[in-house]
């Protein structure tokens, strides 16, 4: 069917309309007619006996004896008068490919618009949701900056304290060295000051005592002990600052009053 030439009895098929679905073929004249052109809402039940308006007008009626032709019915679509002020109808594309292109362009435009609106909505929503987070992050940055400044101040103070401690340690070492030197000098001075002193031990301390006499008596006691030992005297003692010697038990008691008394020890 697609290869044979199609003859139309109504308007010329300019839009590539399917012949079998939207048109009828008259079996008498073999021409095709659009259903819309001949005012048919749907195809007749018996297509093989259907006749186009032209064939019907040329066929005489069976119940009449005359051959009066039927009134011609226009099979072409009349042009409608355009309403006043109405926009001019859009020009239709020439083929189905143009329709697809137009539809695709419209869909792309609508889809692009929807994408733009969707992106704007998403960006606006994200910005609104992120605004508190931005403020919170800014607060955290400020806190960290404040803490960093404080830490730097503490670090500087710590360094200054360490330097002060080091200085104090050095001064402490120097002071210890100085004190040790001074202590040694004091010991030496004390030893020098007491180089001519005589220390007396085991002598009771009394008020208003005469140190000179104590030293003499101590010296005399030591001398008497040495002399008594040499002469085999058994007893030597001191009582109330007085020196006594006795050669043996029951012998005569001798009092040592001075150096001359030592001659009595014989």
Secondary structure, DSSP 8 states (H G I E B T S, - for coil): --SS---BSSS---S---HHHHEEE-TTT--EEETTTTT-SS--S-STT---HHHHHHS--TT-SS---------S-------TT--------SSHHHHHHHHHHHHHHHHHHHHHHHHHHHHHHHHHHHHHHHHHHHHHHHHHHHHHHHHHHHHHHHHHHHHHHHHHHHHHHHHHHHHHHHHHHHHHHHHHHTTT-----S----TT--HHHHHHHHHHHHHHHHHHHHTT--EEEEETTEEEEESSTTS-EEEE-SSGGGGG--
